[in-house]
């Protein structure tokens, strides 16, 4: 139940408030059910990027969406491992390594899925009503070709790479920062107490919106039986630092 509310909180503050009232009844509000923060945070962050890029969000139980996010998250971990670092330095010597093969397999799978999504948007494109980044890119491509410019940077390969880069750069870094922030809130509860928006300029940042939305609706604590000073703040990974896998409790402030 808390898992669903966390997803809603990350997606929309108002939706989080309504979902919390529907899902957590009076008796359950102060009860703590621990959950792994990795998936719901990653899914929510990726869905924000999806809304910007495609102009629509995915259902969190969509198997293709879940697979794409999981592959991207796994690739971020693989890129930091020693064997992939060796491959980057000496590709001809270490192209047989399992981690490198898995990295390429995941990347190709995500590339295929995103290509299909772009094709669907291209088939339903209305240049006068752009839904997101992909539509804007395609509309610009059409205008250039109409004026006789056929070899611009606005081509299908660059569009695909741009979308891939937006997801790769935005999902793991933002979700890792959020997860570490929530872990800090649980370890040092005295610095928590419902945040309010301190200014429109800060509210423009995705990270600020995510974090304040969560803290406005929930108080984060360690799981039952775990003390605050037992929470491990160690960061792992060489490519992008993320906290160790952990579980937290989200207790409604309502």
C-alpha positions in Angstrom: 0.0 0.0 0.0 2.8 2.4 0.9 4.5 1.6 -2.4 1.5 2.9 -4.3 1.3 6.1 -2.3 5.0 6.8 -2.8 4.5 6.5 -6.5 1.6 8.9 -6.4 3.5 11.3 -4.2 6.4 11.4 -6.6 4.1 11.9 -9.5 1.8 14.6 -8.1 1.5 16.2 -4.7 -2.3 16.5 -5.0 -2.7 13.0 -6.2 -0.5 11.8 -3.3 -2.8 13.4 -0.8 -5.9 11.9 -2.3 -4.2 8.5 -2.7 -3.0 8.5 0.8 -6.5 9.1 2.1 -7.9 6.3 0.0 -5.3 3.7 0.6 -4.2 4.3 4.2 -7.2 4.2 6.5 -7.2 5.7 10.0 -5.9 2.5 11.7 -3.0 2.1 9.2 -1.6 5.6 9.1 0.9 5.2 11.9 1.8 1.6 11.2 5.1 1.0 9.5 5.5 -1.3 6.6 9.1 -1.2 5.3 9.7 -1.0 1.5 12.6 -0.9 -0.8 12.9 2.7 -2.1 14.8 1.8 -5.3 12.0 0.8 -7.6 9.3 3.3 -6.8 11.7 6.2 -6.9 13.3 5.0 -10.2 9.9 4.5 -11.8 8.5 7.9 -10.7 11.6 9.8 -11.9 11.6 8.0 -15.2 7.9 8.7 -15.7 8.6 12.5 -15.2 11.2 12.2 -18.0 8.7 10.2 -20.1 6.2 13.0 -19.8 8.7 15.6 -20.9 10.1 13.4 -23.8 6.9 11.7 -25.1 4.2 13.9 -23.7 2.6 11.1 -21.7 3.2 8.9 -18.7 3.2 5.2 -18.3 1.2 3.0 -15.9 3.6 1.7 -13.2 2.5 -1.9 -13.9 3.3 -1.6 -17.6 5.8 -4.5 -18.2 7.6 -2.7 -21.0 8.0 0.5 -18.9 9.3 -1.5 -15.9 11.7 -3.5 -18.0 13.1 -0.4 -19.7 13.7 1.3 -16.3 15.2 -1.8 -14.7 17.6 -2.2 -17.7 18.7 1.4 -17.5 19.2 1.1 -13.7 21.2 -2.1 -14.2 23.3 -0.5 -16.9 24.2 2.4 -14.6 25.5 -0.2 -12.1 27.4 -2.2 -14.8 29.1 0.9 -16.1 30.8 1.4 -12.7 32.1 -2.1 -12.4 35.8 -2.9 -12.9 35.4 -5.2 -15.8 33.5 -2.6 -17.9 36.1 -0.1 -17.0 38.8 -2.4 -18.3 36.8 -2.9 -21.5 36.6 0.9 -22.0 40.4 1.1 -21.7 41.2 -2.0 -23.8 38.1 -2.9 -25.8 39.8 -5.5 -28.0 41.2 -7.4 -25.1 38.1 -7.5 -22.9 35.2 -7.6 -25.3 34.4 -11.1 -24.0 33.6 -10.0 -20.5 30.1 -10.9 -19.3 29.3 -7.5 -17.8 30.1 -5.8 -21.1 27.9 -8.2 -23.0 25.0 -7.7 -20.6 25.5 -3.9 -20.9 25.2 -4.1 -24.6 22.3 -6.5 -24.5 20.3 -4.1 -22.2 21.3 -1.1 -24.3 20.1 -2.7 -27.5 16.8 -3.8 -25.9 16.1 -0.2 -24.7 17.1 1.1 -28.1 14.5 -1.1 -29.8 11.7 -0.2 -27.3 12.4 3.6 -27.6 12.5 3.3 -31.4 9.0 1.8 -31.4 7.8 4.6 -29.1 9.2 7.2 -31.4 7.7 5.5 -34.4 4.3 5.6 -32.7 4.6 9.3 -32.0 5.8 10.0 -35.5 2.7 8.3 -36.9 0.4 10.5 -34.9 2.4 13.7 -35.1 0.6 17.1 -35.3 3.4 19.7 -35.8 1.0 22.4 -34.6 0.5 20.7 -31.2 3.7 19.2 -29.9 3.3 16.8 -27.0 6.9 16.6 -25.9 10.6 16.7 -26.9 10.1 14.0 -29.6 7.3 15.9 -31.3 9.3 19.2 -31.2 12.3 17.5 -32.7 10.2 15.9 -35.5 8.4 19.1 -36.2 11.7 20.9 -36.6 13.0 18.1 -38.9 9.9 18.5 -41.1 10.3 22.3 -41.4 13.9 22.0 -42.3 13.2 19.4 -45.0 10.4 21.5 -46.4 12.9 24.3 -46.9 15.2 22.0 -48.7 17.7 21.2 -45.9 17.9 17.4 -45.9 21.2 16.8 -44.1 20.7 18.6 -40.8 21.4 17.3 -37.3 17.6 16.8 -37.0 17.6 13.2 -38.1 16.2 9.9 -36.7 19.5 8.7 -35.3 20.2 11.9 -33.4 16.6 11.9 -32.0 17.1 8.3 -30.7 20.4 9.1 -29.1 19.0 12.3 -27.6 16.1 10.4 -26.0 18.4 7.6 -24.7 20.8 10.2 -23.2 17.9 12.0 -21.5 16.8 8.8 -19.7 20.4 7.6 -19.0 21.5 11.0 -17.6 18.3 11.8 -15.7 16.9 8.7 -14.2 19.8 7.1 -12.2 21.3 10.3 -11.0 18.1 11.9 -9.7 16.7 8.7 -8.2 20.0 7.9 -6.4 20.1 11.4 -5.0 16.5 11.1 -3.8 17.1 7.7 -2.2 20.1 9.0 -0.4 18.1 12.0 0.8 15.4 9.8 2.2 17.9 7.6 3.9 19.4 10.7 5.6 15.9 11.7 6.7 15.4 8.3 8.3 18.8 8.3 10.0 18.5 11.8 11.3 14.8 12.3 12.0 15.2 15.6 13.8 16.0 17.4 10.6 12.7 16.2 8.9 9.2 18.2 10.2 6.9 18.9 6.6 8.8 21.1 4.1 7.0 23.9 2.2 8.0 25.4 -1.1 10.5 28.2 -0.5 10.4 29.8 -3.9 9.3 29.3 -7.5 12.9 29.2 -8.7 13.8 26.2 -6.6 10.5 24.6 -7.3 11.4 24.4 -11.0 14.0 21.7 -10.3 12.8 18.2 -10.5 14.8 17.1 -7.4 13.3 19.8 -5.3 9.8 19.0 -6.3 10.2 15.3 -5.7 11.8 15.7 -2.3 9.5 18.4 -0.9 6.4 16.4 -2.1 7.5 13.4 -0.2 8.4 15.2 3.0 5.1 17.1 2.9 3.2 13.9 3.0 5.4 11.4 4.8 7.8 11.0 7.7 10.6 8.4 6.9 11.9 6.0 9.5 14.0 2.9 9.7 12.1 -0.4 9.5 10.9 -1.9 12.8 13.8 -3.3 14.8 16.4 -1.1 13.1 17.9 1.8 15.0 18.6 5.1 13.2 22.4 4.9 13.8 22.3 1.4 12.2 21.4 2.8 8.8 24.3 2.6 6.4 25.0 5.7 4.4 27.8 4.1 2.3 27.7 5.0 -1.4 28.5 2.4 -4.0 29.3 2.5 -7.7 32.0 4.2 -9.7 29.9 5.6 -12.5 27.2 7.2 -10.4 27.1 6.9 -6.7 24.0 5.4 -5.1 23.2 4.2 -1.6 23.2 0.5 -0.7 19.9 -1.3 -1.2 17.7 -0.6 1.8 14.2 -0.5 3.2 12.5 2.5 4.8 9.1 3.2 6.3 6.9 6.0 5.1 4.4 7.2 7.8 1.7 9.5 6.7 1.7 13.0 8.2 -2.1 13.4 7.7 
